[in-house]
């Protein structure tokens, strides 16, 4: 009979209070001050769009370096969206784990050992708010909110696979540079907060961790696709 086990690498970490504050301080300003950035009141009582700004879209391939239960790996993703104002950006993104992350192993009746590899992906809505511009770069508060799935099993997709869905909130900060016209290079740091995973041996805290972000953003569709 096939047996199933997981490596116990260190003790399970709990979400500290500072991370809860981090979630609140990122999400609350993004939601509350977005309305203030869309319009500004002028002395005659009318409302006008803030700043002389033309909204435009973007698409960006991205990669994240992160950890799952202390095992590190890379995720690849694609983001797209719209710059609503010169500060507020809304969009969506999708990410998938692209490197092997071994979380355990199975042993069959013959004693053969097969590694259990994690499959992990998520997608959701993206919010960004520009905190300010400093010389040649801009600083953004970011948040991604969505849903994903995790499963682990052997690399032949046998019945040893376990799968479950979860909800995700991923706040963070990003520095954005513009080295070329209509191309932005983003470097960020996020905390992935997962809630709802009920996998045996792979609970929410095992899927929560800090991730670094590198993205290359192609901005203004008219620039790239117009004649």
HELIX and SHEET records of a PDB file:
HELIX    1   1 UNK A   17  UNK A   32  1                                  16    
HELIX    2   2 UNK A   34  UNK A   38  1                                   5    
HELIX    3   3 UNK A  204  UNK A  207  1                                   4    
HELIX    4   4 UNK A  221  UNK A  225  1                                   5    
SHEET    1   A10 UNK A   3  UNK A   6  0                                        
SHEET    2   A10 UNK A 102  UNK A 107 -1                                        
SHEET    3   A10 UNK A 113  UNK A 134 -1                                        
SHEET    4   A10 UNK A  88  UNK A  97 -1                                        
SHEET    5   A10 UNK A  71  UNK A  83 -1                                        
SHEET    6   A10 UNK A  56  UNK A  68 -1                                        
SHEET    7   A10 UNK A 209  UNK A 219 -1                                        
SHEET    8   A10 UNK A 183  UNK A 195 -1                                        
SHEET    9   A10 UNK A 162  UNK A 180 -1                                        
SHEET   10   A10 UNK A 137  UNK A 154 -1                                        
SHEET    1   B 2 UNK A  39  UNK A  41  0                                        
SHEET    2   B 2 UNK A  47  UNK A  49 -1                                        
SHEET    1   C 2 UNK A 198  UNK A 199  0                                        
SHEET    2   C 2 UNK A 202  UNK A 203 -1                                        
END                                                                             
